[in-house]
Every structure is written in structure tokens, then in C-alpha cells.
Amino acid sequence: MAFELITPELKEWQNRKEWFFQRQYTDTYELWYEGRYKRAEIWQKKVIADLIGSDKNIQTLLEFGCGTTRFTRWWKEIGIEATGGDISPFMLAQGAHLFDGDLVMGDSHHMPFKDNTFDAVAFITTFEYYRDPVKVIREAARVGRHGIVFGMMNRNSPKLIRRRAQQLFGKNPFYISARFYTPAKLTGLIEKALAGEKYMIKWICTGLPKWFPVQEWHLPYGDFFGLYVKKIDSY
């Protein structure tokens, strides 16, 4: 008797249809950064480097939600050895051709690593999609011995109105299930997830208009912010 292996097409996560399981979007993901978002990427990386680059304890890092490894390939520029993790096989398939490090497919709510495997865990524009963000933070604190790095799309941005308007007209599939945070809102989640733990938080905003006199600052406004949770007991 012959058996036929039937593999259903993966289209949903957390009972939601997500753009990162749809090839028409994942196949062109890298092009966004090579086009209109190139300048934004430069400042996003600068903010992240300013937050974590001076911490010499961070030598290894797990970036979960690494996608096509756009940022995962960059960490070595600031002296950090990175590993990537993602739940989308389509994104990881591209990353495998672009990144020469280790990649793993898994769910951020249940990271397939032992305690303290890495010096830090990073989420770059992916934390916005997690249904149980408190659980994800706890997982990151378990796997990352020294800290957690967030790169986030900021709710305190005029672009939020544009994104929601685009969604109403079916023009923007990328943020339908996204939940946007401010530095204060994210800090509140961290306090809940890490209650009883000792840590310190620092953050910087960027994503400001090109004509603006500064491009990064410590006010909670701008299209993007980086936030670093430094675990104190680990030092």
C-alpha cells in the first residue's frame, strides 16, 4: 500500500493570516530596504548600535523574528556573533542564502534553546506581531543571560495614521495584525514580565523627518525606537 504525504500550505500563525507566510510579500521583502526604507534602516542600526554596541558583555546574540536576516547579517559589524530564528519558512529560505551563520525555525513563545544560551536576545520590528508579548519577554530573559534588545515601530508617529488608512483600503497587508507600542507601553510589559528581577532600561527614538535638526533623541516621538533591557544580576 502506498501512502502520499500531504503537506498543507502554511498560511496562518496564532489563528491569524500573516503576510510572512505569503510568498508574494516575503519574496520582495529585501527590496523594501534597498529602496524607500534605506535611509530609515541606516538610522535604525545606528540607534541599536548606540544602545548595545558599548556593552562588551554582549558577544553572542539570538535575533528572533530574523526574517531574511537583514539585521542578522549586520550584528557582526559591531562585534556581535548572531544566530537567527524565525517561524516563517519562506523568510528563512531567503536568509539561508544571504547569511553565513546559524538559523533555526521556531516560535518565539517557545524558543528552542536552553537557559542562558546567548548573551542577549533581539527583536527587530517583529515584536509587534506577538499575541502574548509578556510570555515572549520571559522567554527572551530565559535564553539571553545579559539582556534583551528591541527595535520597534513607534506608536507615537504620524505614520501610524497613514498605515491604518492604507489598511482600510486594503493597501497595506503588513500591519493588519501588528500592535504598535511606545517606549512607555513596552516598558510596562517588561515590568510585568520581569517582576522581581533586577534590570535597567534605556531607549532612543529615531525615524524623524529628514529636515528635522536631530535624527535621534530621548523623547518618545519618531517612527522607530530602540530599547535595551540590561539584566543587572548577570554582571
Secondary structure, 3 states (H helix, E strand, C coil): CCCCCCCCCCCEECCEECHHHCHHHHCCHHHHHHCCCHHHHHHHHHHHHHHHCCCCCCCEEEEECCCCCCCCCCHHHHCCEEEEEECCHHHHHHHHHHCCCCEEECCHHHCCCCCCCEEEEEEECCHHHCCCHHHHHHHHHHHEEEEEEEEEEECCCCHHHHHHHHHHCCCCCCCCCCCCECHHHHHHHHHHHCCCCCEEEEEEEECCCCCCCCCCECCCCCCEEEEEEEECCCC
